[in-house]
Amino acid sequence: MTTRETQDDGVARYRLTGMDCASCAAKIESGTRKLPGVEDVRVSITSQTMSLRVDDPSTCLPEVERTVAGLGYRLARVRPAAEPGADEDDDDRVQDYSHATPAYRRALWIVVLLNAGYGAAEIVAGFVAGSQALKADALDFLGDGTITLLGLLAIGWSEVWRARAALLQGLFLGALGVGVLVTTAYRVLVPNQPEAEMMGLFGAMALVVNVAAAAVLMPHRAGDANVRAVWLFSRNDALGNLVVVVAAGLVAWTGTAWPDLVVALVIAGLFLQSSWSIVKDARTELRSASVGG
């Protein structure tokens, strides 16, 4: 059963499980903000929390919980330190470890290896094939892998250290995204047709890796909503892989590099937006911790 609590300042706070990218946070915010009675909501990918202010907690919060659960995420209570039975530092640590069984953690480590390993391989392939789209697609794998890795390593960390780790992660991923944009701009000025065959091959392999990651996670997702969430994440990643394959076909058909460059710009741009969201969230968490301190 989902639990909740409303702080003295009228803000209800939840711990969230299942977010692995900035778009997840944006989706939760969008879904809850449009509910009647919700005055304000903020979801942080760095601390995996949701804070919201509502008109009537007794009627609004159950609807918020149903909405978030319907999107495929789990919610857990954040207890005030003053509440009986709470540890004195409960408000600064993740509360709910019920999902993190040894088997589930092993599955997450497999997903990290799949995403990070293939991301590194795809970047190398991008350089060999001269494909900017492959390099950009690799950023998505590296981003998913590092976010999941951070979640595994940061279990039990304070929110300050979570935010610091997320800030470094966001800056690193942002630097990769800028690098892809810069090299893409260079390729616009100095045309070089990529190897369409290698583009198509690695785009198809990326699709296989995403399906494998979903298959590893599926047994650990309880309930229709969570199964649907895994499917949606995998579907979105697969669409990106298919776009790369289509770009490879267009490169071969047109004999130009423009399909590769356009896809690279779109994917890298979306990736930079996610990276900026991580950095912004991390800075907000650090400021909040500094004021609280």
N, C-alpha and C positions, 0 to 999 in steps of 0.2 A: 504494500500500500504506500502511496506517495505521501510524504509528510511535508509540512510547511511551517513557517513561523513568521510573524511580523514583528520587526524591531520597534523599539520605543519611538523612533523617528518616523514610523509609519511606512517603512520600506520593507517589503518582503524579500527574503534572500533565499536562493536555491543553489545547490551544487548540481552541475550538469555532467552527464556521462554520455560520450558518443560523439562529441565535436572533434573533428580532425582538421578543420581548415576555417579560414575567416568567413567563407561563404556560409558555413553552418551557423555561425553566430548571427550573420545578417538574416538568414532565413528564420531563425527563432524570433529575432526582434520584429521582423516584418509580420510574422504570424500572430504574435501576441499584442503588438501595438494596435492592431485594428479591432481588438475585442472591446466590447462595451465596458466602460468603467475603468479601463487601464489608462492612467494618466501619463506614466513615463516608464520606460523599460530600457535596461542596458545589459548586454550580454558580453562577457569578456572571455576571449579564447585563451588568454594567458592564465587566468585563475580558474577557468572553467566554472564561472558563476553567472547567475542572473539576478539582477536587482530590479525591482519594479514597485511602483506606487499605484495603488488602486483606490477606488472610491469606497467599496464595501468588500473587505477581505472575505467575508463568509460566502458571498456569492460569486465574486470575481475570480478568486484564486483557484477554486475547483475547475472553472472553465479554462483558466490559463494552463493548469496541469494537464487537462485533457488535450488541449491543443498541442502542447509541447510533446506529450507522449505520442500523439497521433503523427507527429513529424518523425518519430523514431528515436527520441532521446529519453534518457532516464533522469529523474529529478530526485534529490535527496535533501533532507533538512539541514539547515545551518542553525545550530542551537546557540543561544546567547551564553556567554561564560557564566552568567549568574544563575542559569537554570540548574536545578538539582540534577546531579548525575553527569553534568558536563565537565570535561577537563578544563583547566584554566586557560589553555591555549586552543580550545576547540574552534574558536572563530577564525583561527589563522591556519587551519589545516583541513585537508579533505576529509569529509566525514564518512562517506560510504565506500567501503572496499568490498561490498558483497559481490560485485560483478567480477572482481579481479581474482578469480580462482587461478591456481597454477596452470591449468590447461588453457585458460583464456589468455594469461600472460604469455605462455609459449606461442599461442596463435598470433598475438600482437608482435612478438619478436620475429616470427616468420614473415609477417607483413612488412615489418621494418626492413628486413633483409631483401625481400622482393622489390620493394619500392626504391630503397637507396641503391641496392646493387644494380638494378636495371637502369635507374636514372643515371648512374655513373657510366654504365656501358653505352647508353643512348647518347650521352654527350660526346663520348669518344667517336661514336658512329657518325654523329653530326659533323664533327670536324673532318673525318675521313671522307664522308660523302659530300661535304661542302653544303650541307643542308641546315638552314637556320630553323626550319620548322622542327626538325628532330631535336635540336638543342633546346628550343622552347618547350617542347613536349617533355623533355627530360626534367625540366624544372618542376613540373607538376609532380613527377615521381619523387624527386628529392624533397619537395615541400611536404608531401604527405608522409614520407618516411621520417623526416626530422621532427614533425609535429607529433607523430605517434611515439617516436623515441623519447622526446621530451616528456610526454605523458607517463611513460614507463619509468624513466629515471627520476622524475620529480614526485613520485608517490611519497607522501609524508613531508614534502618540503613546505616551508612557509610560503605565503603568497609573494613575499618580497623576492625570494630566490627564484620562484617560478617566473616572476615578471622580469627579473634580470636575465634569466636564461632565454626567455621568449624574446627579449629585446635584441640580444646577440643573434638569435636565430633569424629574426625579422631583418636585421641589417645584413646578415650574410646572404640570405635568400634574395633580398633586394639588390645587393651587389651583383649577384648572378643574373638577375633579370635585366639590370642596366647593361651588363656586359653583352647579353644577347641582343638588346636593342641597338647598341653601338655597332656591333659587328654586322647586324642587319642593315643599318644605315650605310655602312661601308660597302656592303654588297650591292646596294642600290647604285652607288657611285662607280663601283668597280664590278660590273656584272660577271658572274661565274655560275654556269648552269650546274646544279647539283646532280648527283647520280640518282636518277629516279628509281632504279631497281633497289638500291640499298635503302632509300627512303621508304618504299613500300614494304620491304622486308621487315625493317625495324618497327614500322608503324603497326604491322600485323602482330609482331612479337609483343609489342606493348599491350595490345588487346588481350593476348593470351595471359600475360602477367596480371592484368587487372582482374580477369576472370578467376585466376588462381587465388588471388588475394581475397576475393569475395567468397570463394569456396572454403577457404581456411576459416574465415570469420563466421560464416553462416551457421554452423552448429552451436555457436556461443551466443547467438542473438535470439532471445526468448520473446515470443509474441509476434503477432502479425505486423505491428508497427515497426519493430526493430528489423524484421526481415525485409520489410518494404524499404527501410532506410538504407540497408546494405545494397539492395537492388538499385535504388536511386543514385547512390554514390558511384556504384560500378557503372551504371548506365551513362552518367555524365562523363566519367573518365573515358569510357569506351567511345563516346561520341567524339571526344578530342582525338583519340587514336584514329578513328575512321576519317576525320578531317585530314590528318596527315597522310593517310593512304590515298585519299582523293587528290590531295595536292600533288602527291607523287605521280599519279596518273595524268594530271593536267600538265605537269612539267614535261613528261614524256610526250604528251600529245601536242603541246604548243611549242616545245623546243626552247622555252624561256624559263627564267628563274622566278618570274613574278608570282606564280601560285605559292611557291615555297616562302617567299618574302612576306606576302600578305598574311599567310597563316602564322608565320613566326611573330609578326607584329601584334596580331590579335591575341595569341596565347601569352606572349610575354607581357603585353599590356594588362591582361586579366591577372596574371601572376603578380605583377608589381602592385596592383590594387590590393590583392590579398596580403602581400608583404607589408604594405603601408598600414593596413588594418591591424596586423600583429604588432607592429612598432607603436602605433597609436595606443592600442590597448595596454601594452606593457608600460608605456610612459605614464598613462593614467593611473595604473595600479601602483607604480612607484611613487607618484605624487601623493596618492591617497595614503600610502603607508608612511610617507614622510610627515604628512599632516597629523596622522594618527599617533606617530611616535612622539 
